[in-house]
Amino acid sequence: MRKVTINARAASPTSSSQPRTLLRRADGSSIRVLVVDDEATLTDLLAMALHYEDWDVKTASNGQQALQFSREFKPDVVVLDIMLPDIDGLQVLNRMRADGNEAPVLFLTAKDSLDDRIAGLTAGGDDYVTKPFSLEELVARLRGLLRRSRAAVADHDDPVLIVGDLVLDEDSYEVHRDGDLIQLTATEFELLRFLMRNPRRVLSKAQILDRVWSYDFGGSSSVVELYISYLRKKIDAGRAPMIHTVRGAGYMVKAAQ
């Protein structure tokens, strides 16, 4: 049996002196979180911390159960362990996406190698936390994912960003180019939003990693390059390019010429 490695102190409502701002779904109902891990002690602690956020939590102990709950519960965000007793978390994510579930996924695992982190994100995950971790950090990561997903209402005063014929609405989480709707994942949306909030400004890979994923990969740039390529296929395909590489410096977005 694997040892549970978690900072249980962070589960206490008194562990932080910062006031909480509760997040809710756009319709006013509670955020739905699916937690998938075969360690019962860990899922109990996570459920306690997430219930404190006033979120609706469902837990699963294996991959097959996770897929069933994903279809029935329709979570807004998923915490998914990679090492499960039947099918691994990467396969669970692939099947969830095949079912049409685009909820942001935060991978949770004891693995801490660079290759494992990249594998989780390139498989379609949106963030990654390694054991041991603090509950405060995990909840903060989930709140960040929810803010840039369709689950929560955006809290910006000026929600519409416009660069050339590209329009991003932070309230509706819709992106249009020349009037055409473009479907993006939560991470793609956040990356594009960061670029569009800094038009014609070159953003380094380190800046993008820090802003979009909130941590880096020890200097690896492959995840940034991969997601830039995803955006280009959706934003620039068949059109004059807007997303540009500045060799040796980073990336920027500007109106097409």
Accessible surface in RSA format (square Angstrom, percent):
REM  Atomic radii and reference values for relative SASA: ProtOr
REM  Chains: A
REM  Algorithm: Lee & Richards
REM  Probe-radius: 1.40
REM  Slices: 20
REM RES _ NUM      All-atoms   Total-Side   Main-Chain    Non-polar    All polar
REM                ABS   REL    ABS   REL    ABS   REL    ABS   REL    ABS   REL
RES MET A   1   237.85 123.2 145.76  96.5  92.10 219.3 120.96 102.8 116.90 154.9
RES ARG A   2    67.40  28.3  53.39  27.2  14.00  33.3  48.43  66.2  18.96  11.5
RES LYS A   3   170.74  83.3 150.40  92.3  20.34  48.4 100.90  90.8  69.84  74.4
RES VAL A   4    41.93  27.6  25.42  23.0  16.51  39.8  25.42  22.1  16.51  44.8
RES THR A   5    41.70  29.7  37.23  37.7   4.47  10.7  38.86  52.2   2.84   4.3
RES ILE A   6    30.97  17.6   5.86   4.4  25.12  60.5   7.04   5.1  23.94  65.0
RES ASN A   7    56.07  38.7  47.38  45.8   8.70  20.9  21.87  52.6  34.20  33.1
RES ALA A   8    53.41  49.1  43.05  66.4  10.36  23.6  43.38  61.1  10.04  26.6
RES ARG A   9   149.44  62.7 134.31  68.5  15.13  36.0  83.26 113.8  66.17  40.1
RES ALA A  10     9.25   8.5   0.26   0.4   8.99  20.5   0.26   0.4   8.99  23.8
RES ALA A  11     4.82   4.4   0.88   1.4   3.94   9.0   1.15   1.6   3.67   9.7
RES SER A  12    45.30  38.3  36.67  48.9   8.63  19.9  30.96  65.9  14.34  20.1
RES PRO A  13    73.07  53.3  59.26  54.0  13.82  50.2  60.21  49.7  12.86  80.0
RES THR A  14   123.65  87.9  94.65  96.0  29.01  69.1  80.27 107.8  43.38  65.6
RES SER A  15    28.94  24.5   2.82   3.8  26.12  60.2   8.00  17.0  20.94  29.3
RES SER A  16    53.54  45.2  35.43  47.3  18.11  41.7  28.49  60.7  25.06  35.1
RES SER A  17   113.49  95.9  70.94  94.7  42.55  98.0  57.99 123.5  55.50  77.8
RES GLN A  18   129.89  72.6 120.58  88.1   9.31  22.2  46.52  99.0  83.37  63.2
RES PRO A  19   123.11  89.7  95.09  86.7  28.02 101.8 106.98  88.3  16.12 100.2
RES ARG A  20   102.91  43.2  67.79  34.6  35.11  83.6  33.31  45.5  69.60  42.2
RES THR A  21    89.63  63.7  84.26  85.4   5.36  12.8  54.35  73.0  35.28  53.3
RES LEU A  22    79.94  44.5  58.77  42.0  21.16  53.2  58.77  41.3  21.16  56.9
RES LEU A  23    19.31  10.8  17.68  12.6   1.63   4.1  18.89  13.3   0.42   1.1
RES ARG A  24    91.07  38.2  81.53  41.6   9.54  22.7  45.25  61.8  45.82  27.8
RES ARG A  25    55.95  23.5  51.28  26.1   4.67  11.1   5.03   6.9  50.92  30.9
RES ALA A  26    76.30  70.2  45.96  70.9  30.34  69.0  46.30  65.2  30.00  79.5
RES ASP A  27   113.12  79.2  70.49  70.2  42.63 100.8  51.58 121.4  61.54  61.4
RES GLY A  28    41.00  50.6   0.00   N/A  41.00  50.6  30.16  82.8  10.84  24.3
RES SER A  29    44.62  37.7  36.16  48.3   8.46  19.5  43.74  93.1   0.88   1.2
RES SER A  30    31.67  26.8  26.04  34.7   5.63  13.0   9.53  20.3  22.14  31.0
RES ILE A  31     0.00   0.0   0.00   0.0   0.00   0.0   0.00   0.0   0.00   0.0
RES ARG A  32    76.26  32.0  76.26  38.9   0.00   0.0   2.26   3.1  74.01  44.9
RES VAL A  33     0.00   0.0   0.00   0.0   0.00   0.0   0.00   0.0   0.00   0.0
RES LEU A  34     0.10   0.1   0.10   0.1   0.00   0.0   0.10   0.1   0.00   0.0
RES VAL A  35     0.05   0.0   0.05   0.0   0.00   0.0   0.05   0.0   0.00   0.0
RES VAL A  36     0.36   0.2   0.31   0.3   0.05   0.1   0.31   0.3   0.05   0.1
RES ASP A  37     1.75   1.2   0.00   0.0   1.74   4.1   0.00   0.0   1.74   1.7
RES ASP A  38    57.93  40.6  33.29  33.1  24.65  58.3   7.57  17.8  50.36  50.2
RES GLU A  39    12.97   7.4   7.12   5.4   5.84  13.9  12.32  23.8   0.65   0.5
RES ALA A  40    73.58  67.7  63.36  97.8  10.21  23.2  68.32  96.2   5.25  13.9
RES THR A  41    81.85  58.2  77.33  78.4   4.52  10.8  44.05  59.2  37.80  57.1
RES LEU A  42     0.00   0.0   0.00   0.0   0.00   0.0   0.00   0.0   0.00   0.0
RES THR A  43    10.09   7.2  10.09  10.2   0.00   0.0   1.64   2.2   8.45  12.8
RES ASP A  44    96.30  67.5  89.29  88.9   7.01  16.6  27.36  64.4  68.94  68.8
RES LEU A  45    34.12  19.0  33.50  24.0   0.62   1.6  34.12  24.0   0.00   0.0
RES LEU A  46     0.25   0.1   0.25   0.2   0.00   0.0   0.25   0.2   0.00   0.0
RES ALA A  47    16.94  15.6  16.94  26.1   0.00   0.0  16.94  23.9   0.00   0.0
RES MET A  48    98.62  51.1  90.72  60.0   7.90  18.8  54.90  46.7  43.73  57.9
RES ALA A  49     6.50   6.0   3.97   6.1   2.53   5.8   5.03   7.1   1.47   3.9
RES LEU A  50     0.01   0.0   0.01   0.0   0.00   0.0   0.01   0.0   0.00   0.0
RES HIS A  51    99.19  54.2  85.06  59.1  14.13  36.1  57.25  59.0  41.95  48.8
RES TYR A  52    80.76  37.7  67.37  38.3  13.39  34.8  55.92  42.0  24.84  30.6
RES GLU A  53    12.32   7.1  12.30   9.3   0.01   0.0   0.00   0.0  12.32  10.1
RES ASP A  54    62.08  43.5  57.63  57.4   4.45  10.5  14.17  33.3  47.91  47.8
RES TRP A  55     5.21   2.1   0.00   0.0   5.21  12.2   0.85   0.5   4.36   7.1
RES ASP A  56    64.66  45.3  60.05  59.8   4.61  10.9  14.31  33.7  50.36  50.2
RES VAL A  57    20.62  13.6   0.43   0.4  20.19  48.7   0.43   0.4  20.19  54.8
RES LYS A  58    76.13  37.1  72.93  44.7   3.20   7.6  23.59  21.2  52.54  56.0
RES THR A  59    54.50  38.8  42.29  42.9  12.21  29.1  10.63  14.3  43.87  66.3
RES ALA A  60     1.93   1.8   0.00   0.0   1.93   4.4   1.93   2.7   0.00   0.0
RES SER A  61    54.79  46.3  52.77  70.4   2.02   4.7  34.17  72.8  20.62  28.9
RES ASN A  62    42.85  29.6  42.85  41.4   0.00   0.0   3.50   8.4  39.35  38.0
RES GLY A  63     0.00   0.0   0.00   N/A   0.00   0.0   0.00   0.0   0.00   0.0
RES GLN A  64    95.19  53.2  89.89  65.7   5.29  12.6  43.59  92.8  51.60  39.1
RES GLN A  65    60.62  33.9  56.80  41.5   3.82   9.1  11.07  23.6  49.55  37.6
RES ALA A  66     0.18   0.2   0.18   0.3   0.00   0.0   0.18   0.3   0.00   0.0
RES LEU A  67     3.52   2.0   3.43   2.5   0.09   0.2   3.43   2.4   0.09   0.2
RES GLN A  68    85.24  47.7  84.19  61.5   1.04   2.5  22.42  47.7  62.82  47.6
RES PHE A  69    27.98  14.0  27.98  17.3   0.00   0.0  27.98  17.0   0.00   0.0
RES SER A  70     5.59   4.7   2.89   3.9   2.70   6.2   0.66   1.4   4.93   6.9
RES ARG A  71   125.30  52.6 110.90  56.5  14.40  34.3  58.93  80.5  66.36  40.2
RES GLU A  72   114.17  65.5  81.98  62.0  32.19  76.6  46.43  89.8  67.74  55.3
RES PHE A  73    27.58  13.8  21.48  13.3   6.11  15.9  27.45  16.6   0.14   0.4
RES LYS A  74   131.99  64.4 127.35  78.1   4.63  11.0  90.76  81.7  41.23  43.9
RES PRO A  75     8.95   6.5   0.00   0.0   8.95  32.5   0.00   0.0   8.95  55.6
RES ASP A  76    16.57  11.6  10.50  10.5   6.06  14.3   4.35  10.2  12.21  12.2
RES VAL A  77     0.00   0.0   0.00   0.0   0.00   0.0   0.00   0.0   0.00   0.0
RES VAL A  78     0.12   0.1   0.12   0.1   0.00   0.0   0.12   0.1   0.00   0.0
RES VAL A  79     0.00   0.0   0.00   0.0   0.00   0.0   0.00   0.0   0.00   0.0
RES LEU A  80     0.09   0.0   0.09   0.1   0.00   0.0   0.09   0.1   0.00   0.0
RES ASP A  81     0.00   0.0   0.00   0.0   0.00   0.0   0.00   0.0   0.00   0.0
RES ILE A  82    11.90   6.8  11.90   8.9   0.00   0.0  11.90   8.6   0.00   0.0
RES MET A  83    77.65  40.2  70.83  46.9   6.82  16.2  72.78  61.9   4.87   6.5
RES LEU A  84    21.78  12.1   0.00   0.0  21.78  54.7   2.09   1.5  19.69  53.0
RES PRO A  85    93.15  67.9  48.07  43.8  45.08 163.9  60.97  50.3  32.18 200.0
RES ASP A  86    69.25  48.5  32.37  32.2  36.88  87.2  36.07  84.9  33.19  33.1
RES ILE A  87    22.07  12.6  20.81  15.5   1.26   3.0  22.07  15.9   0.00   0.0
RES ASP A  88    51.44  36.0  48.29  48.1   3.15   7.4  18.01  42.4  33.43  33.3
RES GLY A  89     0.00   0.0   0.00   N/A   0.00   0.0   0.00   0.0   0.00   0.0
RES LEU A  90    47.37  26.4  47.37  33.9   0.00   0.0  47.37  33.3   0.00   0.0
RES GLN A  91    77.27  43.2  75.95  55.5   1.32   3.1  27.78  59.1  49.49  37.5
RES VAL A  92     0.26   0.2   0.26   0.2   0.00   0.0   0.26   0.2   0.00   0.0
RES LEU A  93     0.00   0.0   0.00   0.0   0.00   0.0   0.00   0.0   0.00   0.0
RES ASN A  94    81.30  56.1  73.13  70.7   8.17  19.7  23.70  57.0  57.60  55.7
RES ARG A  95    95.93  40.3  93.79  47.8   2.14   5.1  35.26  48.2  60.67  36.8
RES MET A  96     0.80   0.4   0.73   0.5   0.07   0.2   0.28   0.2   0.52   0.7
RES ARG A  97    50.62  21.3  39.23  20.0  11.39  27.1  31.11  42.5  19.51  11.8
RES ALA A  98    90.57  83.3  47.24  72.9  43.33  98.6  59.62  84.0  30.95  82.0
RES ASP A  99    75.53  52.9  37.29  37.1  38.24  90.4  17.16  40.4  58.37  58.2
RES GLY A 100    54.33  67.0   0.00   N/A  54.33  67.0  30.89  84.8  23.44  52.5
RES ASN A 101    24.07  16.6  15.54  15.0   8.53  20.5  16.00  38.5   8.07   7.8
RES GLU A 102    99.78  57.3  83.09  62.9  16.69  39.7  55.03 106.4  44.76  36.5
RES ALA A 103    11.58  10.6   2.54   3.9   9.04  20.6   8.75  12.3   2.82   7.5
RES PRO A 104     5.15   3.8   4.53   4.1   0.62   2.3   5.15   4.3   0.00   0.0
RES VAL A 105     0.00   0.0   0.00   0.0   0.00   0.0   0.00   0.0   0.00   0.0
RES LEU A 106     0.00   0.0   0.00   0.0   0.00   0.0   0.00   0.0   0.00   0.0
RES PHE A 107     0.00   0.0   0.00   0.0   0.00   0.0   0.00   0.0   0.00   0.0
RES LEU A 108     0.04   0.0   0.04   0.0   0.00   0.0   0.04   0.0   0.00   0.0
RES THR A 109     0.00   0.0   0.00   0.0   0.00   0.0   0.00   0.0   0.00   0.0
RES ALA A 110    49.92  45.9  34.20  52.8  15.72  35.8  34.37  48.4  15.55  41.2
RES LYS A 111    82.58  40.3  75.43  46.3   7.16  17.0  41.09  37.0  41.49  44.2
RES ASP A 112    96.29  67.4  84.63  84.2  11.66  27.6  10.90  25.6  85.39  85.2
RES SER A 113    52.94  44.7  44.79  59.8   8.15  18.8  48.64 103.6   4.30   6.0
RES LEU A 114    75.94  42.3  67.58  48.3   8.36  21.0  68.76  48.3   7.18  19.3
RES ASP A 115   110.88  77.7 104.24 103.8   6.63  15.7  33.25  78.3  77.63  77.4
RES ASP A 116    37.52  26.3  36.49  36.3   1.03   2.4   1.40   3.3  36.12  36.0
RES ARG A 117    62.14  26.1  62.14  31.7   0.00   0.0   4.00   5.5  58.14  35.2
RES ILE A 118    31.70  18.0  31.70  23.6   0.00   0.0  31.70  22.8   0.00   0.0
RES ALA A 119    41.64  38.3  33.06  51.0   8.58  19.5  39.50  55.6   2.14   5.7
RES GLY A 120     0.00   0.0   0.00   N/A   0.00   0.0   0.00   0.0   0.00   0.0
RES LEU A 121     0.00   0.0   0.00   0.0   0.00   0.0   0.00   0.0   0.00   0.0
RES THR A 122    50.63  36.0  33.81  34.3  16.82  40.1  21.25  28.5  29.37  44.4
RES ALA A 123    34.17  31.4  10.77  16.6  23.40  53.2  23.22  32.7  10.95  29.0
RES GLY A 124    26.30  32.4   0.00   N/A  26.30  32.4  20.74  56.9   5.56  12.5
RES GLY A 125     0.06   0.1   0.00   N/A   0.06   0.1   0.00   0.0   0.06   0.1
RES ASP A 126     3.98   2.8   3.98   4.0   0.00   0.0   0.00   0.0   3.98   4.0
RES ASP A 127     4.34   3.0   4.34   4.3   0.00   0.0   0.00   0.0   4.34   4.3
RES TYR A 128     5.89   2.8   1.63   0.9   4.26  11.1   1.63   1.2   4.26   5.3
RES VAL A 129     5.11   3.4   1.78   1.6   3.33   8.0   5.11   4.4   0.00   0.0
RES THR A 130    33.71  24.0  28.38  28.8   5.34  12.7   2.96   4.0  30.76  46.5
RES LYS A 131    15.43   7.5   3.27   2.0  12.16  29.0   3.12   2.8  12.31  13.1
RES PRO A 132   105.61  77.0  89.23  81.3  16.39  59.6  89.36  73.8  16.25 101.0
RES PHE A 133     9.41   4.7   0.60   0.4   8.81  22.9   8.85   5.4   0.56   1.6
RES SER A 134    28.57  24.1  25.68  34.3   2.90   6.7  17.80  37.9  10.77  15.1
RES LEU A 135     0.61   0.3   0.50   0.4   0.12   0.3   0.61   0.4   0.00   0.0
RES GLU A 136    66.27  38.0  57.19  43.3   9.08  21.6  32.65  63.2  33.62  27.4
RES GLU A 137    68.63  39.4  61.25  46.3   7.38  17.6  32.09  62.1  36.54  29.8
RES LEU A 138     0.03   0.0   0.03   0.0   0.00   0.0   0.03   0.0   0.00   0.0
RES VAL A 139    16.19  10.7  16.19  14.7   0.00   0.0  16.19  14.1   0.00   0.0
RES ALA A 140    61.54  56.6  49.06  75.7  12.48  28.4  52.61  74.1   8.94  23.7
RES ARG A 141    35.71  15.0  30.26  15.4   5.45  13.0  11.47  15.7  24.24  14.7
RES LEU A 142     0.00   0.0   0.00   0.0   0.00   0.0   0.00   0.0   0.00   0.0
RES ARG A 143    30.26  12.7  30.26  15.4   0.00   0.0  12.44  17.0  17.83  10.8
RES GLY A 144    24.67  30.4   0.00   N/A  24.67  30.4  22.37  61.4   2.30   5.2
RES LEU A 145     0.67   0.4   0.54   0.4   0.13   0.3   0.54   0.4   0.13   0.4
RES LEU A 146     0.00   0.0   0.00   0.0   0.00   0.0   0.00   0.0   0.00   0.0
RES ARG A 147    89.49  37.6  86.73  44.2   2.75   6.6  38.15  52.1  51.34  31.1
RES ARG A 148    17.58   7.4  17.27   8.8   0.31   0.7   2.56   3.5  15.03   9.1
RES SER A 149     7.42   6.3   5.25   7.0   2.18   5.0   7.42  15.8   0.00   0.0
RES ARG A 150   144.24  60.6 121.96  62.2  22.28  53.0  68.72  93.9  75.51  45.8
RES ALA A 151    11.50  10.6   2.51   3.9   8.99  20.4   9.49  13.4   2.00   5.3
RES ALA A 152     4.24   3.9   1.71   2.6   2.52   5.7   1.75   2.5   2.49   6.6
RES VAL A 153    92.66  61.0  73.40  66.4  19.27  46.4  75.60  65.7  17.07  46.3
RES ALA A 154    15.01  13.8   0.75   1.2  14.26  32.4   4.89   6.9  10.11  26.8
RES ASP A 155   107.78  75.5  74.69  74.3  33.09  78.3  44.97 105.8  62.81  62.6
RES HIS A 156    76.77  42.0  61.95  43.1  14.82  37.9  37.97  39.1  38.80  45.1
RES ASP A 157   153.62 107.6 117.66 117.1  35.96  85.0  42.05  99.0 111.57 111.3
RES ASP A 158    97.47  68.3  93.24  92.8   4.23  10.0  36.85  86.7  60.63  60.5
RES PRO A 159    29.47  21.5  29.47  26.9   0.00   0.0  29.47  24.3   0.00   0.0
RES VAL A 160    58.22  38.3  48.00  43.5  10.22  24.6  48.00  41.7  10.22  27.7
RES LEU A 161    21.22  11.8  18.90  13.5   2.31   5.8  21.22  14.9   0.00   0.0
RES ILE A 162   116.37  66.2  85.82  63.9  30.55  73.6  85.82  61.8  30.55  82.9
RES VAL A 163    12.20   8.0   8.26   7.5   3.94   9.5  12.20  10.6   0.00   0.0
RES GLY A 164    45.29  55.9   0.00   N/A  45.29  55.9  22.18  60.9  23.11  51.8
RES ASP A 165    60.41  42.3  45.67  45.5  14.75  34.9  35.11  82.6  25.31  25.2
RES LEU A 166     0.00   0.0   0.00   0.0   0.00   0.0   0.00   0.0   0.00   0.0
RES VAL A 167    48.16  31.7  48.01  43.5   0.15   0.4  48.01  41.7   0.15   0.4
RES LEU A 168     0.00   0.0   0.00   0.0   0.00   0.0   0.00   0.0   0.00   0.0
RES ASP A 169    37.59  26.3  37.59  37.4   0.00   0.0   7.74  18.2  29.86  29.8
RES GLU A 170     0.00   0.0   0.00   0.0   0.00   0.0   0.00   0.0   0.00   0.0
RES ASP A 171    72.22  50.6  54.62  54.4  17.61  41.6  21.92  51.6  50.30  50.2
RES SER A 172    51.37  43.4  30.42  40.6  20.95  48.3  40.32  85.9  11.05  15.5
RES TYR A 173    12.74   5.9   7.49   4.3   5.25  13.6   7.49   5.6   5.25   6.5
RES GLU A 174    68.46  39.3  66.47  50.3   1.99   4.7   5.78  11.2  62.68  51.2
RES VAL A 175     1.56   1.0   1.10   1.0   0.45   1.1   1.10   1.0   0.45   1.2
RES HIS A 176    54.89  30.0  54.89  38.2   0.00   0.0  27.00  27.8  27.89  32.5
RES ARG A 177     4.22   1.8   4.22   2.1   0.00   0.0   0.00   0.0   4.22   2.6
RES ASP A 178   105.88  74.2  84.42  84.0  21.46  50.8  11.61  27.3  94.27  94.0
RES GLY A 179    64.97  80.1   0.00   N/A  64.97  80.1  34.53  94.8  30.44  68.2
RES ASP A 180    77.17  54.1  73.36  73.0   3.80   9.0  18.84  44.4  58.33  58.2
RES LEU A 181    89.35  49.8  60.44  43.2  28.91  72.7  60.44  42.4  28.91  77.8
RES ILE A 182    17.02   9.7   9.50   7.1   7.52  18.1  12.48   9.0   4.54  12.3
RES GLN A 183   110.61  61.9 104.17  76.1   6.44  15.3  61.15 130.2  49.46  37.5
RES LEU A 184    25.10  14.0   2.14   1.5  22.96  57.7   4.45   3.1  20.65  55.6
RES THR A 185    45.50  32.4  41.10  41.7   4.40  10.5  44.17  59.3   1.33   2.0
RES ALA A 186    12.52  11.5   3.35   5.2   9.17  20.9   7.63  10.7   4.89  13.0
RES THR A 187     0.29   0.2   0.29   0.3   0.00   0.0   0.29   0.4   0.00   0.0
RES GLU A 188     7.21   4.1   7.21   5.5   0.00   0.0   0.00   0.0   7.21   5.9
RES PHE A 189     5.91   3.0   5.91   3.7   0.00   0.0   5.91   3.6   0.00   0.0
RES GLU A 190     2.34   1.3   2.34   1.8   0.00   0.0   0.15   0.3   2.19   1.8
RES LEU A 191     0.00   0.0   0.00   0.0   0.00   0.0   0.00   0.0   0.00   0.0
RES LEU A 192     0.00   0.0   0.00   0.0   0.00   0.0   0.00   0.0   0.00   0.0
RES ARG A 193    11.58   4.9  11.58   5.9   0.00   0.0   1.00   1.4  10.58   6.4
RES PHE A 194    28.33  14.2  27.20  16.8   1.13   2.9  28.23  17.1   0.10   0.3
RES LEU A 195     0.50   0.3   0.22   0.2   0.28   0.7   0.37   0.3   0.13   0.3
RES MET A 196     5.43   2.8   0.00   0.0   5.43  12.9   0.00   0.0   5.43   7.2
RES ARG A 197   101.87  42.8  73.56  37.5  28.31  67.4  31.23  42.7  70.65  42.8
RES ASN A 198    24.99  17.2  19.97  19.3   5.02  12.1   4.66  11.2  20.33  19.6
RES PRO A 199    66.88  48.7  52.94  48.3  13.94  50.7  52.94  43.7  13.94  86.7
RES ARG A 200   154.78  65.0 131.75  67.2  23.03  54.8  54.12  74.0 100.65  61.0
RES ARG A 201   118.86  49.9 113.88  58.1   4.98  11.9  45.98  62.8  72.89  44.2
RES VAL A 202    55.84  36.7  38.51  34.9  17.33  41.8  38.51  33.5  17.33  47.0
RES LEU A 203     0.01   0.0   0.01   0.0   0.00   0.0   0.01   0.0   0.00   0.0
RES SER A 204    35.83  30.3  34.93  46.6   0.90   2.1  30.49  64.9   5.35   7.5
RES LYS A 205    67.82  33.1  65.65  40.3   2.17   5.2  33.47  30.1  34.35  36.6
RES ALA A 206    70.00  64.4  61.04  94.2   8.96  20.4  63.29  89.1   6.71  17.8
RES GLN A 207    70.49  39.4  63.68  46.5   6.81  16.2  31.83  67.8  38.66  29.3
RES ILE A 208     0.00   0.0   0.00   0.0   0.00   0.0   0.00   0.0   0.00   0.0
RES LEU A 209     5.29   2.9   5.29   3.8   0.00   0.0   5.29   3.7   0.00   0.0
RES ASP A 210    97.92  68.6  91.26  90.8   6.66  15.8  19.47  45.8  78.45  78.2
RES ARG A 211    96.38  40.5  89.18  45.5   7.20  17.2  33.38  45.6  63.00  38.2
RES VAL A 212     0.19   0.1   0.00   0.0   0.19   0.5   0.00   0.0   0.19   0.5
RES TRP A 213     0.74   0.3   0.00   0.0   0.74   1.7   0.68   0.4   0.06   0.1
RES SER A 214    65.26  55.2  43.78  58.4  21.48  49.5  18.83  40.1  46.43  65.1
RES TYR A 215    37.84  17.7  29.24  16.6   8.59  22.4  37.84  28.4   0.00   0.0
RES ASP A 216    83.09  58.2  75.64  75.3   7.45  17.6  10.76  25.3  72.32  72.1
RES PHE A 217     2.89   1.4   0.10   0.1   2.78   7.2   1.79   1.1   1.10   3.1
RES GLY A 218    79.02  97.5   0.00   N/A  79.02  97.5  42.48 116.6  36.55  81.9
RES GLY A 219    68.91  85.0   0.00   N/A  68.91  85.0  39.20 107.6  29.71  66.5
RES SER A 220    23.72  20.0  10.71  14.3  13.00  30.0  15.33  32.7   8.38  11.7
RES SER A 221    31.26  26.4  27.60  36.8   3.66   8.4   7.92  16.9  23.34  32.7
RES SER A 222    48.72  41.2  43.10  57.5   5.62  12.9  43.03  91.6   5.69   8.0
RES VAL A 223     0.46   0.3   0.18   0.2   0.28   0.7   0.18   0.2   0.28   0.8
RES VAL A 224     0.06   0.0   0.00   0.0   0.06   0.1   0.00   0.0   0.06   0.2
RES GLU A 225    75.70  43.5  69.57  52.6   6.14  14.6  24.90  48.2  50.80  41.5
RES LEU A 226    50.47  28.1  46.16  33.0   4.31  10.8  50.23  35.3   0.24   0.7
RES TYR A 227     7.45   3.5   7.45   4.2   0.00   0.0   2.45   1.8   5.00   6.2
RES ILE A 228     1.70   1.0   1.70   1.3   0.00   0.0   1.70   1.2   0.00   0.0
RES SER A 229    38.07  32.2  36.75  49.0   1.32   3.0  33.49  71.3   4.58   6.4
RES TYR A 230    62.21  29.0  60.68  34.5   1.53   4.0  43.55  32.7  18.66  23.0
RES LEU A 231     0.00   0.0   0.00   0.0   0.00   0.0   0.00   0.0   0.00   0.0
RES ARG A 232    75.25  31.6  72.82  37.1   2.44   5.8  34.23  46.8  41.02  24.9
RES LYS A 233   144.90  70.7 129.63  79.5  15.28  36.4  87.18  78.5  57.72  61.5
RES LYS A 234    74.67  36.4  62.46  38.3  12.21  29.1  51.90  46.7  22.77  24.3
RES ILE A 235     0.00   0.0   0.00   0.0   0.00   0.0   0.00   0.0   0.00   0.0
RES ASP A 236    16.01  11.2  11.12  11.1   4.89  11.6  10.38  24.4   5.63   5.6
RES ALA A 237    59.00  54.2  38.82  59.9  20.18  45.9  50.10  70.5   8.90  23.6
RES GLY A 238    91.22 112.5   0.00   N/A  91.22 112.5  45.93 126.0  45.29 101.4
RES ARG A 239    75.74  31.8  51.71  26.4  24.03  57.2  31.79  43.4  43.96  26.6
RES ALA A 240    46.78  43.0  31.66  48.9  15.12  34.4  37.78  53.2   9.00  23.8
RES PRO A 241    76.10  55.5  73.66  67.1   2.44   8.9  73.66  60.8   2.44  15.2
RES MET A 242     0.00   0.0   0.00   0.0   0.00   0.0   0.00   0.0   0.00   0.0
RES ILE A 243     3.00   1.7   0.00   0.0   3.00   7.2   0.00   0.0   3.00   8.1
RES HIS A 244    46.84  25.6  44.73  31.1   2.11   5.4  25.47  26.2  21.38  24.9
RES THR A 245    75.58  53.8  48.31  49.0  27.27  65.0  44.03  59.1  31.55  47.7
RES VAL A 246    50.26  33.1  45.99  41.6   4.27  10.3  49.65  43.1   0.61   1.6
RES ARG A 247   226.11  94.9 198.90 101.4  27.21  64.8  78.08 106.7 148.03  89.7
RES GLY A 248    90.38 111.5   0.00   N/A  90.38 111.5  44.95 123.4  45.43 101.7
RES ALA A 249    48.98  45.0  30.26  46.7  18.71  42.6  38.89  54.8  10.09  26.7
RES GLY A 250     4.66   5.7   0.00   N/A   4.66   5.7   2.30   6.3   2.36   5.3
RES TYR A 251    11.14   5.2  11.14   6.3   0.00   0.0   2.01   1.5   9.14  11.3
RES MET A 252    27.29  14.1  26.98  17.9   0.31   0.7  25.32  21.5   1.97   2.6
RES VAL A 253     0.00   0.0   0.00   0.0   0.00   0.0   0.00   0.0   0.00   0.0
RES LYS A 254    40.79  19.9  40.60  24.9   0.19   0.5   3.84   3.5  36.95  39.4
RES ALA A 255    40.57  37.3  37.98  58.6   2.60   5.9  37.98  53.5   2.60   6.9
RES ALA A 256    37.13  34.1  12.38  19.1  24.76  56.3  13.04  18.4  24.09  63.8
RES GLN A 257   178.42  99.8 117.32  85.7  61.10 145.5  91.60 195.0  86.82  65.8
END  Absolute sums over single chains surface
CHAIN  1 A    11784.6       9101.5       2683.1       6182.4       5602.2
END  Absolute sums over all chains
TOTAL         11784.6       9101.5       2683.1       6182.4       5602.2
